[in-house]
Amino acid sequence: MWIAAGSLAAWLWLLLCQGFFWRTDIRLPARTDPDTWPQVCVVVPARDEAAVLPESLPSLLAQDYPGRAEIFLVDDGSSDGTGELARELASRYGGLPLTVGSPGEPPAGWTGKLWAVRHGIGLARAREPEYLLLTDADIAHAPDSLRELVAAARTSGFDAVSLMARLRVESLWERLVVPAFVYFFAQLYPFRRIGRKGARTAAAAGGCVLLRTDAAERARIPDAIRQAVIDDVALARAVKGGGGHIWLGLAERVDSVRPYPRLHDLWRMVSRSAYAQLRHNPLLLLGTVLGLALVYLVPPVALFTGLAMGSTATAVLGGLAWLVMTGTYLPMLRYYGQPLWLAPLLPFTAFLYLLMTVDSAVQHYRGRGAAWKGRTYARPDAVVGDEG
């Protein structure tokens, strides 16, 4: 009964005191068109992305941007003809100028896509852009995406504006796991706190980040975060630590086209960096497992155990905690256009995430480290945000 009471207390605190993380109304702030549109360079790191480029790259080429804009796609050692396909798509669709570069193999100490980002920023520097748009190769943008991002940054004086791209939710496992992924992210990094000056919370969504060039230089992006496995959070932390004003919200017409049809695919996506999020700390891992169990698993267990054993108080406390949990998940399901009956299944999804986190730690201690696009980084020193 007391454990169930603790779970309900935790949910009441999350409901009211964690930045209203469960709300999904954090969208691009009010904005007006600038008198003069600044120059922007779009940097797209791409490693073995031939499967998704036909859906994503044409959307960048077709950007309706009033100022000067240019795309730099960095073919990061692809083996599937990513660079050649990018050139072919640019020739076929026209639109914004496209340059395809190749950085060579990253030196020791560089993780994930950051070496490719560094090369792309280096190519863009010759154009002296005011802004850089860092976007992943699987992200499709609405035609006005770039102009809306720039207008928002200019109007509110943001040094970094990031949108959490809407992930694909078509397969059964995507429906179960993907909305919860964004829900858990917002719980760790409440969007309202990120955009507040003076708040410690810092995070970004690496698939779509508009970054002021001088802010990137002050924060030494990406060199200062070259060992980061969770590079988007590390980028936001570096920019905010350098005095920058950042913002993160949910996207309306910026979508990921990458499919995750099987549980195995989603498992790899989460376990790749889950233990890095915990700074490879066994005590944090233990606390996370216990916390997930208390917050997400105790409510249904308490409800059914209380009913079975005739403990009304235990059943009521567990049922109330489960009800609050379900209610906070409904807005995210609506945002993703998913049936609301999935909300009571959140404890099951949380249990999957618990297992993914433990598996991430197991892989780490087996010496496999974090993996990205066929590259494995054994025991990297990850840089993560201040909260969670």
C-alpha positions in Angstrom: 0.0 0.0 0.0 2.8 2.4 0.9 4.6 1.6 -2.4 1.4 2.4 -4.3 1.1 5.6 -2.4 4.6 6.5 -3.3 3.9 5.9 -6.9 0.8 8.1 -6.8 2.8 10.9 -5.1 5.4 10.6 -7.9 2.7 10.9 -10.6 1.1 13.9 -8.9 4.5 15.6 -8.8 5.2 14.8 -12.4 1.8 16.1 -13.4 2.2 19.4 -11.7 5.9 20.1 -11.1 7.8 18.8 -14.1 7.3 21.7 -16.5 3.9 20.3 -17.7 6.0 18.0 -19.9 2.9 16.1 -21.0 1.4 19.0 -22.9 2.0 19.0 -26.7 1.3 22.7 -27.4 4.9 23.8 -27.6 5.2 24.7 -31.3 7.2 27.4 -33.1 6.6 30.7 -31.3 5.0 33.8 -32.8 7.2 35.1 -35.6 7.3 37.8 -38.3 9.2 37.9 -41.5 12.5 39.8 -41.3 13.1 42.8 -43.5 16.2 41.0 -44.9 16.4 37.2 -45.0 19.9 36.0 -43.8 22.0 33.5 -45.7 21.6 29.9 -44.5 23.7 26.8 -45.1 22.0 23.4 -44.6 24.4 20.6 -43.4 23.2 17.0 -43.9 25.4 14.3 -42.5 24.6 11.1 -44.4 26.0 7.6 -44.0 24.4 4.8 -46.0 21.2 6.7 -46.4 20.2 5.8 -50.0 17.0 4.1 -48.8 15.6 7.4 -47.4 17.2 10.1 -49.5 14.5 9.9 -52.3 11.9 10.9 -49.7 13.9 13.5 -47.7 16.4 15.3 -49.9 13.8 16.6 -52.5 12.0 18.4 -49.7 15.2 20.3 -48.8 15.9 21.1 -52.5 12.4 22.5 -52.8 12.6 24.9 -49.8 10.8 28.2 -50.5 13.3 30.4 -48.9 13.4 34.2 -49.9 17.1 34.5 -49.0 20.3 32.7 -50.1 20.4 29.1 -49.0 22.7 26.2 -50.0 22.8 22.5 -49.0 26.0 20.6 -48.0 25.5 16.9 -47.9 28.4 15.0 -46.3 28.7 11.5 -47.5 30.3 9.9 -44.5 31.9 6.8 -45.9 28.8 5.3 -47.4 28.8 2.0 -49.1 25.4 2.2 -50.8 26.0 5.1 -53.2 24.5 7.8 -51.0 26.7 10.6 -52.5 25.9 9.6 -56.1 22.2 9.4 -55.4 22.2 12.8 -53.8 23.8 14.3 -56.9 21.3 12.5 -59.1 18.3 13.8 -57.1 19.7 17.4 -57.2 20.0 17.1 -61.0 16.5 15.7 -61.3 14.6 18.1 -59.0 16.7 21.2 -59.1 16.1 23.8 -56.4 18.7 24.9 -53.9 22.3 24.4 -54.8 23.8 21.1 -53.5 27.4 20.3 -52.7 28.4 16.7 -51.8 31.5 16.3 -49.7 33.3 13.5 -48.0 35.3 13.8 -44.8 37.2 10.6 -44.7 37.3 8.3 -41.7 37.0 10.1 -38.4 40.1 10.4 -36.1 40.1 8.8 -32.7 37.8 10.6 -30.2 35.0 11.5 -32.6 31.7 9.7 -32.3 28.6 9.3 -34.4 27.9 11.8 -37.1 29.8 14.7 -35.5 32.9 14.3 -37.8 30.6 14.6 -40.8 28.9 17.7 -39.2 32.3 19.3 -38.7 33.2 18.7 -42.3 29.9 20.2 -43.5 30.3 23.3 -41.3 33.8 23.7 -42.7 32.5 23.7 -46.3 29.7 26.1 -45.3 32.1 28.5 -43.6 33.3 29.9 -46.9 29.8 31.2 -47.6 29.8 33.1 -44.3 26.2 32.2 -43.5 24.4 33.7 -40.5 22.6 30.4 -39.7 23.3 26.7 -40.1 20.5 24.2 -40.4 21.7 20.9 -39.1 19.3 18.2 -40.3 19.5 14.5 -40.6 19.2 12.6 -43.9 16.0 11.0 -43.0 14.1 14.2 -42.3 11.5 15.6 -44.7 10.7 19.3 -44.5 7.6 21.2 -45.6 8.4 23.7 -48.3 8.3 26.6 -45.8 10.2 24.9 -43.0 13.4 26.8 -43.4 11.8 30.3 -43.6 9.6 29.5 -40.6 12.6 28.4 -38.5 14.6 31.5 -39.5 11.6 33.8 -38.8 11.2 32.3 -35.4 14.9 32.6 -34.5 15.0 36.2 -35.8 11.8 37.3 -34.1 12.6 35.9 -30.6 16.4 36.3 -30.7 17.1 32.5 -30.4 20.6 31.2 -31.0 19.3 27.7 -31.6 15.8 26.6 -32.7 15.1 22.9 -32.8 12.1 20.9 -33.8 11.4 17.4 -32.6 10.6 15.8 -36.0 7.4 13.7 -36.1 8.7 10.1 -36.2 7.0 7.4 -38.3 4.2 5.4 -36.6 2.9 2.8 -39.0 3.9 -0.6 -37.7 2.5 -2.1 -34.5 5.8 -1.7 -32.6 6.1 1.9 -33.9 2.7 2.7 -32.5 3.6 1.2 -29.1 7.1 2.6 -28.8 7.6 5.8 -30.8 5.1 8.2 -29.1 6.4 7.0 -25.7 9.9 7.8 -26.9 9.0 11.5 -27.3 6.9 11.4 -24.1 9.9 10.1 -22.1 12.2 12.7 -23.7 9.9 15.5 -22.8 9.7 14.1 -19.3 13.4 14.3 -18.9 13.8 17.6 -20.7 10.6 19.6 -20.3 10.3 21.9 -23.4 9.0 24.9 -21.4 12.2 24.9 -19.3 14.5 24.6 -22.3 13.3 27.9 -23.8 13.5 29.8 -20.5 16.5 32.0 -19.9 18.4 31.1 -16.8 16.9 27.5 -16.6 19.5 24.7 -16.5 17.6 22.4 -18.8 19.1 22.1 -22.2 18.2 19.8 -25.1 17.7 19.7 -28.8 16.4 17.3 -31.4 19.3 16.5 -33.7 17.2 15.9 -36.8 16.3 19.6 -37.1 18.4 22.3 -35.5 18.7 25.9 -36.8 21.9 27.3 -35.2 23.3 30.8 -35.4 26.8 30.6 -36.8 28.4 32.9 -34.2 26.8 30.9 -31.4 28.2 27.7 -32.8 31.7 29.3 -32.9 31.4 30.6 -29.3 30.4 27.1 -28.2 33.1 25.4 -30.4 30.5 23.2 -32.1 31.1 20.4 -32.9 34.7 20.1 -31.6 33.7 20.7 -28.0 31.2 17.8 -28.1 33.1 15.4 -30.4 32.9 12.6 -27.9 29.2 12.9 -27.3 27.0 10.0 -28.1 23.8 12.0 -27.4 25.0 14.8 -29.7 21.8 16.8 -29.8 21.6 17.3 -26.1 25.3 18.0 -25.9 25.0 20.6 -28.6 22.2 22.4 -26.8 24.1 22.3 -23.5 27.2 23.8 -25.1 25.2 26.6 -26.8 23.3 27.4 -23.6 26.4 27.2 -21.5 28.0 29.8 -23.7 25.2 32.2 -23.0 23.0 31.3 -25.9 19.2 31.3 -25.9 17.8 28.0 -27.2 14.3 26.7 -27.9 12.9 23.2 -28.6 9.4 22.2 -29.6 7.3 19.7 -31.5 7.2 19.9 -35.2 4.1 20.1 -37.3 5.4 19.5 -40.8 8.9 18.2 -40.2 8.8 14.4 -40.4 11.2 11.5 -40.1 10.8 9.0 -43.0 13.0 6.3 -41.5 11.0 3.1 -40.8 11.4 1.1 -37.6 9.1 -1.8 -38.5 10.4 -4.4 -36.0 10.9 -4.3 -32.3 14.6 -5.1 -32.9 15.0 -1.9 -34.9 13.5 0.3 -32.2 15.4 -1.6 -29.5 18.7 -0.8 -31.3 17.7 2.9 -31.6 17.1 3.2 -27.8 19.8 0.9 -26.5 22.5 2.6 -28.6 22.6 5.6 -26.2 20.5 4.7 -23.2 23.4 4.0 -20.9 25.3 7.0 -22.2 22.3 9.1 -21.0 23.1 7.7 -17.5 26.8 8.7 -17.9 27.8 5.0 -17.7 27.1 5.1 -14.0 25.9 1.8 -12.4 24.3 3.7 -9.5 22.3 5.9 -12.0 21.3 2.7 -13.8 20.1 1.1 -10.6 18.2 4.3 -9.7 16.6 4.4 -13.2 15.5 0.8 -13.0 13.9 1.4 -9.6 12.4 4.7 -10.6 10.8 3.2 -13.8 9.5 0.3 -11.7 8.0 2.6 -9.1 6.5 5.1 -11.5 5.3 2.9 -14.3 5.1 -0.7 -13.1 3.8 -0.3 -9.6 0.4 1.2 -10.5 -1.1 -1.7 -12.5 0.6 -4.3 -10.2 -0.9 -2.5 -7.1 -4.3 -2.3 -8.7 -4.5 -6.0 -9.6 -2.8 -7.2 -6.4 -5.1 -5.1 -4.3 -8.1 -6.5 -6.0 -6.9 -10.0 -5.7 -5.9 -9.7 -2.0 -8.9 -7.6 -1.0 -6.8 -4.5 -0.1 -9.0 -1.7 -1.2 -6.5 1.0 -0.3 -3.8 -0.6 -2.4 -6.1 -1.1 -5.4 -7.4 2.5 -5.2 -3.9 4.1 -4.9 -2.6 2.0 -7.8 -5.6 2.7 -9.9 -5.4 6.4 -9.3 -1.7 6.4 -10.2 -2.4 4.5 -13.4 -5.2 6.9 -14.2 -2.9 9.9 -13.9 -0.3 8.2 -16.0 -2.8 7.4 -18.7 -4.1 10.9 -18.7 -0.7 12.5 -19.2 0.0 10.2 -22.2 -3.2 11.0 -24.1 -2.0 14.4 -25.5 1.1 12.6 -27.1 -1.1 9.9 -28.6 -3.4 12.6 -30.1 -0.3 14.5 -31.5 0.7 11.2 -33.3 -2.9 10.5 -34.4 -2.9 7.2 -32.5 -5.9 5.5 -30.9 -6.4 6.5 -27.3 -6.8 2.9 -26.1 -3.0 2.7 -26.3 -2.6 5.0 -23.3 -3.3 2.3 -20.6 -0.5 0.2 -22.2 2.1 2.7 -21.2 3.4 0.5 -18.3 4.1 -2.3 -20.8 6.0 0.1 -23.1 7.9 1.5 -20.1 8.9 -2.1 -19.2 10.3 -2.5 -22.7 12.4 0.7 -22.2 13.6 -0.6 -18.9 14.9 -3.7 -20.6 16.4 -1.6 -23.4 18.3 0.5 -20.8 19.6 -2.6 -19.0 20.7 -4.1 -22.3 22.5 -0.9 -23.2 24.5 -1.2 -20.0 25.2 -4.9 -20.7 26.5 -4.1 -24.2 28.7 -1.4 -22.7 30.4 -3.7 -20.2 30.8 -6.3 -22.9 33.1 -3.8 -24.6 30.8 -3.1 -27.5 30.1 0.5 -26.6 27.7 2.7 -28.5 27.1 2.0 -32.2 26.2 4.3 -35.0 25.9 3.2 -38.7 28.3 0.3 -38.4 30.8 2.2 -36.2 31.2 1.1 -32.6 32.6 3.4 -29.9 33.9 1.5 -26.9 33.3 3.3 -23.6 33.0 6.9 -24.9 32.8 9.8 -22.6 29.2 10.9 -23.4 28.1 14.4 -22.8 24.5 14.7 -21.7 22.1 17.3 -20.3 21.8 18.5 -16.7 18.5 16.7 -15.9 17.4 13.1 -15.9 
